[in-house]
Amino acid sequence: MAGPNLSSAFSLSLLLCSLLASPSFFELCNPGDKKVLLAIKKALNDPYILASSTADTDCCHWYNVACDDTTHRIIQFTIFDATLSGQISAAVSNLPYLQMIDLNRLPHITSVISSSLGKLKNLTFVRLSYLNLTGVIPPFLGNLSKFVS
């Protein structure tokens, strides 16, 4: 009579192992943060440089982002690549825990600095250098209370 019980136990063990091995089972990234990052990726016209950033991978493990160890929310977004083109998506402002934006050496990125970035109250560092930005520097950047000088 041990046959059916052993078979059931084996099937259950196999199911548990497959669930535990699944990348989505251990995904830490906040789904809203991932959606924002994928929108940012779409606004940049080079799918190869951000190839590891896909909907079926944990965005806390993507090359160009860092997550808080406790909340698993995106706190850092960095891109350095002269071949990227497109625009800086205003979707960046939908990363409420973001502390650092570092976009450097992206001469083919054209954009204005969105005033919506003013709602990122946790920003401590912003570097937008060697970009093809237009317009004025929004005054809200001087009002962000956590900026480090």
N, C-alpha and C positions, 0 to 999 in steps of 0.2 A: 503493500500500500504506500510505500514511500515514493514511488514513481511519480504520481501526479503532484504531490506536494513539492518534490524536488524540482520538477519541471516548472511549476509556478514560481518557486523561489528563484530559479535561474532566470526566468523571463522577467521577473521584477527587478532582479539585479542588473540585467542587461539594459532594461529601460532606464533605470537610475543612472547607470554609467553613461548612457548616450545623452541624457539630459545634462549631466554634469560636464560632459565634454563639449557641449554646445556653447559657442562663444556668446550667444545672446543670454544664456543662463546667468553668466557672470558679468553682464554688462553693467557698468557703474555709471556711465554717462547719463545725464539728465536728458530725457527725450526731447524736451523743448530746446535745450542747448544744441543738441545734435541737428535738429531741424534748422536752426539758425546757421550753424556752421555749413550745412549743405547748401543753404541759400547763398552764403558768402562765396563758397566754392563755385557755384553756378555763375555768379557775377564776374568771376575771373576766368579769362578765356584760355586756360591751359590745363586740361584735365590730367596731364601727365605728372606735373609737379606735385599735385595733390592726390595722386592715384591711390594712396593708402587710405584716404579719407572717403569711405563709402558708407552707405546706409546700413550695411550688414556687419560693420566693425564698431567696436567700442571707441567713441570719440575721445575718451580719456587716454587712449593709447595712440592717438594720431600724432604724427611727427610735429606738427606746427601748433599744438595746443598743450596747455597744462591744466589739470584739474586740481581742485582742493582735495586733500587727502581725506577729509572728513565728510564734506558735503557732496563731493564728486561733481561740483559745478565748475564750469569753465572759468578760470581766473586769468589765463594768459593766452594771447593769440599773437603769433609771430610769423611773418613771411619775409624772406629775403630771396628774391629771384628776379633777375633782370628780364627774363623772357615772358613773364606774366603780363597780360593786358586786361583791360576791362575797367570796372569801377569798384570803388570801395562801397560795398553795400550798406545801406542804412540799417540793415538787419543786425549789424554789430551792436546796435543800441539795445537789442533784445537779449543781451547776455548780462543779466543784472548783477552777477557776482564778478564780472570782469575787472581785474586790477591793472592789467598791463596790455597795451596794444603796441606792437612793434612792427611797423611796416617800413622796410628800408631797402633802398636800391631797386625800386620798381618804376623805372622811368616811363613805362608804357601804361601805367595806371593813371587814369584821368578821373578827376572827381572834384567835388567841393567837400569841405569838412562839414558833415551833416550836423545841424543843430540838435538832432536827436541824441547825439552822444552825450549831451548835457544831463541826460537821465541816468548815466552810469556813475552813481555816487561813490562806488568803491575804487574808481580809477586812481592809481598812484603814479602811473607812468604812461606817457604817450610819446611815441617817436614815429613821426611821419616824415621821413627824409628821402631825398632823391626820388620823389614822386612828381607827377605832372599835375599838381593841384591847382585849382583856380579859386577865385573868390577871396574873401577876407577870413582871417582867423576869428572864429566866433568868440565873443566875449565870455561865454560860459566856461571856457577852459580855465580862466583865471578864478572862477568861483568854486571849482571843485575842491572841497575841503580836505581831501586825503592826498592831494598831490604832494610829492616829495621834491624838494628843490636841491 
